[in-house]
Amino acid sequence: MKEAVLEMKQESRLKKLLRDFGRIYTHNALFAIGFTICLLWVLVAIFAPLIAPYDPIAQDFTQRFAKPSAAHLFGTDNFGRDIFSRVVMGSRTSILAGFTTVILASIFGTIYGGIAGYAGGVVDDVLMRIAEMVSAFPALILAMVITSALGSSLFNTLFALVIVSWPNYARVVRSMVLTIKENDYVAAAKALGTKRSRILLREIIPNTIGQVMIMATLELGNAILNFAGLSFLGLGAPPPAPEWGAMVSDGIDYFFNWWIPTFPGLAILTMSVGANLMGDSIRDLMDPKLRKNF
């Protein structure tokens, strides 16, 4: 009986979620555009091997610098590699790097900020001074330093991006926890003798998830841009693996062959803009003053 009731509740929640999503999608053009762009790129990344017409690392010197045509939609680069195939396959690395950075940074930042805000006192001061110390450096420059020190590799680049990203989440979650921990249901949990760690994990942090998800959506575009920036400087995925930022960097040496940097640059632009449009719309939805737009 209990299982049936639980299934009914879950089904009703799912229906409500789908109904709310449909309402937002049909009533807010910016959200619809941003979500559609991101969804298309995610689908491209998933089905990249089926979409790419050529091997992205196969060289054909007889086709060097071929202009966009029916045979090569985005043209070819200085090694005769098909740029369309490289952009499609490169979406896997770039988009995965963005999502990985956002997920890991948000998880660590949420736990870190939750502990700081709930503990208070000296613990809060020490933890937030550490976060401010990391935030004091320009994110891209600090990521460059970390990646250079550890060595150029995809793992080290992602590690560096997570390091420079988590303080943003920590500050937001801490400010929310300072307010949430004063609520009556937290006081009731304390009165019942609930452990502090359980109160933090079961009562407080779940109430910050919505804001963290909005922030993560907004940061997705920045994460992709930062990863592309590091790859542009040669600190991302090692060649000849296709990656959008590295492809733009390769095109700089062949400026008059405009198609080499243009198409991967457009991929970076569209994915970043799509994520920002979607994040801005979700943020407006959570603001009671702006919710009427939905």
Contacts in CASP RR format, 6 or more apart in sequence:
PFRMAT RR
TARGET T0000
AUTHOR 0000-0000-0000
METHOD contacts of the structure
MODEL  1
MKEAVLEMKQESRLKKLLRDFGRIYTHNALFAIGFTICLLWVLVAIFAPL
IAPYDPIAQDFTQRFAKPSAAHLFGTDNFGRDIFSRVVMGSRTSILAGFT
TVILASIFGTIYGGIAGYAGGVVDDVLMRIAEMVSAFPALILAMVITSAL
GSSLFNTLFALVIVSWPNYARVVRSMVLTIKENDYVAAAKALGTKRSRIL
LREIIPNTIGQVMIMATLELGNAILNFAGLSFLGLGAPPPAPEWGAMVSD
GIDYFFNWWIPTFPGLAILTMSVGANLMGDSIRDLMDPKLRKNF
23 294 0 8 1.000
24 31 0 8 1.000
24 281 0 8 1.000
24 285 0 8 1.000
24 294 0 8 1.000
25 31 0 8 1.000
25 32 0 8 1.000
25 35 0 8 1.000
26 32 0 8 1.000
27 293 0 8 1.000
27 294 0 8 1.000
28 281 0 8 1.000
28 285 0 8 1.000
28 293 0 8 1.000
28 294 0 8 1.000
30 277 0 8 1.000
30 280 0 8 1.000
30 281 0 8 1.000
31 277 0 8 1.000
31 278 0 8 1.000
31 281 0 8 1.000
31 282 0 8 1.000
33 274 0 8 1.000
33 277 0 8 1.000
34 273 0 8 1.000
34 274 0 8 1.000
34 275 0 8 1.000
34 277 0 8 1.000
34 278 0 8 1.000
34 281 0 8 1.000
35 274 0 8 1.000
35 278 0 8 1.000
37 270 0 8 1.000
37 271 0 8 1.000
37 273 0 8 1.000
37 274 0 8 1.000
37 277 0 8 1.000
38 220 0 8 1.000
38 271 0 8 1.000
38 274 0 8 1.000
38 275 0 8 1.000
38 278 0 8 1.000
41 91 0 8 1.000
41 95 0 8 1.000
41 267 0 8 1.000
41 270 0 8 1.000
41 271 0 8 1.000
42 95 0 8 1.000
44 51 0 8 1.000
44 88 0 8 1.000
44 91 0 8 1.000
45 90 0 8 1.000
45 91 0 8 1.000
45 92 0 8 1.000
45 95 0 8 1.000
45 96 0 8 1.000
48 88 0 8 1.000
48 89 0 8 1.000
48 90 0 8 1.000
48 91 0 8 1.000
48 92 0 8 1.000
49 89 0 8 1.000
51 88 0 8 1.000
52 82 0 8 1.000
52 84 0 8 1.000
52 85 0 8 1.000
52 88 0 8 1.000
52 89 0 8 1.000
53 82 0 8 1.000
53 84 0 8 1.000
53 85 0 8 1.000
54 81 0 8 1.000
54 82 0 8 1.000
54 84 0 8 1.000
54 85 0 8 1.000
55 85 0 8 1.000
56 81 0 8 1.000
56 82 0 8 1.000
56 85 0 8 1.000
56 86 0 8 1.000
56 88 0 8 1.000
56 89 0 8 1.000
56 90 0 8 1.000
56 242 0 8 1.000
57 81 0 8 1.000
57 240 0 8 1.000
57 241 0 8 1.000
57 242 0 8 1.000
58 81 0 8 1.000
58 82 0 8 1.000
59 79 0 8 1.000
59 80 0 8 1.000
59 81 0 8 1.000
60 76 0 8 1.000
60 79 0 8 1.000
60 80 0 8 1.000
60 81 0 8 1.000
61 79 0 8 1.000
61 80 0 8 1.000
62 80 0 8 1.000
63 72 0 8 1.000
63 76 0 8 1.000
63 80 0 8 1.000
64 76 0 8 1.000
64 77 0 8 1.000
64 78 0 8 1.000
64 79 0 8 1.000
64 80 0 8 1.000
65 76 0 8 1.000
65 77 0 8 1.000
65 78 0 8 1.000
65 80 0 8 1.000
65 254 0 8 1.000
65 257 0 8 1.000
66 72 0 8 1.000
66 75 0 8 1.000
66 76 0 8 1.000
66 80 0 8 1.000
67 75 0 8 1.000
67 259 0 8 1.000
68 74 0 8 1.000
68 75 0 8 1.000
68 259 0 8 1.000
69 75 0 8 1.000
72 82 0 8 1.000
72 83 0 8 1.000
72 84 0 8 1.000
73 84 0 8 1.000
74 82 0 8 1.000
74 83 0 8 1.000
74 84 0 8 1.000
74 87 0 8 1.000
74 259 0 8 1.000
74 263 0 8 1.000
75 82 0 8 1.000
75 83 0 8 1.000
75 84 0 8 1.000
75 259 0 8 1.000
76 82 0 8 1.000
76 83 0 8 1.000
77 83 0 8 1.000
77 86 0 8 1.000
77 247 0 8 1.000
77 250 0 8 1.000
77 251 0 8 1.000
77 254 0 8 1.000
77 257 0 8 1.000
77 260 0 8 1.000
78 250 0 8 1.000
78 253 0 8 1.000
78 254 0 8 1.000
78 257 0 8 1.000
78 260 0 8 1.000
83 247 0 8 1.000
83 259 0 8 1.000
83 260 0 8 1.000
83 263 0 8 1.000
83 264 0 8 1.000
84 263 0 8 1.000
85 242 0 8 1.000
86 242 0 8 1.000
86 247 0 8 1.000
86 264 0 8 1.000
87 242 0 8 1.000
87 244 0 8 1.000
87 247 0 8 1.000
87 263 0 8 1.000
87 264 0 8 1.000
87 267 0 8 1.000
89 242 0 8 1.000
90 241 0 8 1.000
90 242 0 8 1.000
90 243 0 8 1.000
90 244 0 8 1.000
90 247 0 8 1.000
91 244 0 8 1.000
91 267 0 8 1.000
91 271 0 8 1.000
93 154 0 8 1.000
93 237 0 8 1.000
93 241 0 8 1.000
93 242 0 8 1.000
93 243 0 8 1.000
93 244 0 8 1.000
94 224 0 8 1.000
94 227 0 8 1.000
94 228 0 8 1.000
94 243 0 8 1.000
94 244 0 8 1.000
94 245 0 8 1.000
94 267 0 8 1.000
94 268 0 8 1.000
94 271 0 8 1.000
95 224 0 8 1.000
95 271 0 8 1.000
97 154 0 8 1.000
97 157 0 8 1.000
97 158 0 8 1.000
97 161 0 8 1.000
97 223 0 8 1.000
97 224 0 8 1.000
97 227 0 8 1.000
98 161 0 8 1.000
98 220 0 8 1.000
98 221 0 8 1.000
98 223 0 8 1.000
98 224 0 8 1.000
98 227 0 8 1.000
99 220 0 8 1.000
99 223 0 8 1.000
100 158 0 8 1.000
101 158 0 8 1.000
101 161 0 8 1.000
101 162 0 8 1.000
101 165 0 8 1.000
101 223 0 8 1.000
101 226 0 8 1.000
101 227 0 8 1.000
102 165 0 8 1.000
102 216 0 8 1.000
102 219 0 8 1.000
102 220 0 8 1.000
102 223 0 8 1.000
103 216 0 8 1.000
104 158 0 8 1.000
104 162 0 8 1.000
105 161 0 8 1.000
105 162 0 8 1.000
105 165 0 8 1.000
105 166 0 8 1.000
105 168 0 8 1.000
105 169 0 8 1.000
105 219 0 8 1.000
105 223 0 8 1.000
106 166 0 8 1.000
106 169 0 8 1.000
106 212 0 8 1.000
106 215 0 8 1.000
106 216 0 8 1.000
106 219 0 8 1.000
108 162 0 8 1.000
108 166 0 8 1.000
108 169 0 8 1.000
109 166 0 8 1.000
109 167 0 8 1.000
109 169 0 8 1.000
109 170 0 8 1.000
109 173 0 8 1.000
110 169 0 8 1.000
110 170 0 8 1.000
110 173 0 8 1.000
110 205 0 8 1.000
110 208 0 8 1.000
110 209 0 8 1.000
110 212 0 8 1.000
111 205 0 8 1.000
112 127 0 8 1.000
112 131 0 8 1.000
112 166 0 8 1.000
112 169 0 8 1.000
112 170 0 8 1.000
112 173 0 8 1.000
113 127 0 8 1.000
113 131 0 8 1.000
113 169 0 8 1.000
113 170 0 8 1.000
113 171 0 8 1.000
113 173 0 8 1.000
113 174 0 8 1.000
113 177 0 8 1.000
114 170 0 8 1.000
114 173 0 8 1.000
114 174 0 8 1.000
114 177 0 8 1.000
114 200 0 8 1.000
114 204 0 8 1.000
114 205 0 8 1.000
114 208 0 8 1.000
115 123 0 8 1.000
115 127 0 8 1.000
115 200 0 8 1.000
116 123 0 8 1.000
116 124 0 8 1.000
116 127 0 8 1.000
116 128 0 8 1.000
116 131 0 8 1.000
116 170 0 8 1.000
116 174 0 8 1.000
116 177 0 8 1.000
117 124 0 8 1.000
117 173 0 8 1.000
117 174 0 8 1.000
117 177 0 8 1.000
117 178 0 8 1.000
117 181 0 8 1.000
118 177 0 8 1.000
118 181 0 8 1.000
118 196 0 8 1.000
118 199 0 8 1.000
118 200 0 8 1.000
118 204 0 8 1.000
119 127 0 8 1.000
124 174 0 8 1.000
127 170 0 8 1.000
128 170 0 8 1.000
128 171 0 8 1.000
128 174 0 8 1.000
131 166 0 8 1.000
131 167 0 8 1.000
131 170 0 8 1.000
131 171 0 8 1.000
132 167 0 8 1.000
134 142 0 8 1.000
134 163 0 8 1.000
134 164 0 8 1.000
134 166 0 8 1.000
134 167 0 8 1.000
135 167 0 8 1.000
135 168 0 8 1.000
135 171 0 8 1.000
137 164 0 8 1.000
139 164 0 8 1.000
139 165 0 8 1.000
139 226 0 8 1.000
140 164 0 8 1.000
140 226 0 8 1.000
140 229 0 8 1.000
140 230 0 8 1.000
142 160 0 8 1.000
142 163 0 8 1.000
142 164 0 8 1.000
143 157 0 8 1.000
143 160 0 8 1.000
143 161 0 8 1.000
143 163 0 8 1.000
143 164 0 8 1.000
143 226 0 8 1.000
143 230 0 8 1.000
144 160 0 8 1.000
144 230 0 8 1.000
144 233 0 8 1.000
144 235 0 8 1.000
146 156 0 8 1.000
146 159 0 8 1.000
146 160 0 8 1.000
146 163 0 8 1.000
146 164 0 8 1.000
147 156 0 8 1.000
147 157 0 8 1.000
147 160 0 8 1.000
147 230 0 8 1.000
147 235 0 8 1.000
147 236 0 8 1.000
148 235 0 8 1.000
150 156 0 8 1.000
150 159 0 8 1.000
150 160 0 8 1.000
152 234 0 8 1.000
152 235 0 8 1.000
152 236 0 8 1.000
152 238 0 8 1.000
153 236 0 8 1.000
153 238 0 8 1.000
154 236 0 8 1.000
154 237 0 8 1.000
154 238 0 8 1.000
157 227 0 8 1.000
157 230 0 8 1.000
157 231 0 8 1.000
157 235 0 8 1.000
157 236 0 8 1.000
157 237 0 8 1.000
158 227 0 8 1.000
160 230 0 8 1.000
161 223 0 8 1.000
161 226 0 8 1.000
161 227 0 8 1.000
161 230 0 8 1.000
164 226 0 8 1.000
165 219 0 8 1.000
165 223 0 8 1.000
168 215 0 8 1.000
168 219 0 8 1.000
169 212 0 8 1.000
169 215 0 8 1.000
169 216 0 8 1.000
172 208 0 8 1.000
172 211 0 8 1.000
172 212 0 8 1.000
172 215 0 8 1.000
173 205 0 8 1.000
173 208 0 8 1.000
173 211 0 8 1.000
173 212 0 8 1.000
176 207 0 8 1.000
176 208 0 8 1.000
176 211 0 8 1.000
177 204 0 8 1.000
177 205 0 8 1.000
177 208 0 8 1.000
180 186 0 8 1.000
180 204 0 8 1.000
180 207 0 8 1.000
180 208 0 8 1.000
181 204 0 8 1.000
185 203 0 8 1.000
186 199 0 8 1.000
186 203 0 8 1.000
186 204 0 8 1.000
189 198 0 8 1.000
189 199 0 8 1.000
189 203 0 8 1.000
190 199 0 8 1.000
194 203 0 8 1.000
210 286 0 8 1.000
211 286 0 8 1.000
213 282 0 8 1.000
214 279 0 8 1.000
214 282 0 8 1.000
214 283 0 8 1.000
214 286 0 8 1.000
217 275 0 8 1.000
217 278 0 8 1.000
217 279 0 8 1.000
217 282 0 8 1.000
218 275 0 8 1.000
218 276 0 8 1.000
218 279 0 8 1.000
218 280 0 8 1.000
218 283 0 8 1.000
220 275 0 8 1.000
221 271 0 8 1.000
221 272 0 8 1.000
221 274 0 8 1.000
221 275 0 8 1.000
221 276 0 8 1.000
222 272 0 8 1.000
224 268 0 8 1.000
224 271 0 8 1.000
224 272 0 8 1.000
224 275 0 8 1.000
225 268 0 8 1.000
225 272 0 8 1.000
227 236 0 8 1.000
227 245 0 8 1.000
228 243 0 8 1.000
228 244 0 8 1.000
228 245 0 8 1.000
228 248 0 8 1.000
228 268 0 8 1.000
229 245 0 8 1.000
230 236 0 8 1.000
231 237 0 8 1.000
231 243 0 8 1.000
231 244 0 8 1.000
231 245 0 8 1.000
231 246 0 8 1.000
231 249 0 8 1.000
232 245 0 8 1.000
232 246 0 8 1.000
232 248 0 8 1.000
232 249 0 8 1.000
233 249 0 8 1.000
234 246 0 8 1.000
234 249 0 8 1.000
236 243 0 8 1.000
236 246 0 8 1.000
237 243 0 8 1.000
237 246 0 8 1.000
239 246 0 8 1.000
244 264 0 8 1.000
244 265 0 8 1.000
244 267 0 8 1.000
244 268 0 8 1.000
245 264 0 8 1.000
245 265 0 8 1.000
245 268 0 8 1.000
247 260 0 8 1.000
247 261 0 8 1.000
247 264 0 8 1.000
247 265 0 8 1.000
248 261 0 8 1.000
248 264 0 8 1.000
248 265 0 8 1.000
248 268 0 8 1.000
249 261 0 8 1.000
250 260 0 8 1.000
250 261 0 8 1.000
251 257 0 8 1.000
251 260 0 8 1.000
251 261 0 8 1.000
252 261 0 8 1.000
254 260 0 8 1.000
255 261 0 8 1.000
284 290 0 8 1.000
284 291 0 8 1.000
284 293 0 8 1.000
284 294 0 8 1.000
285 291 0 8 1.000
285 294 0 8 1.000
END
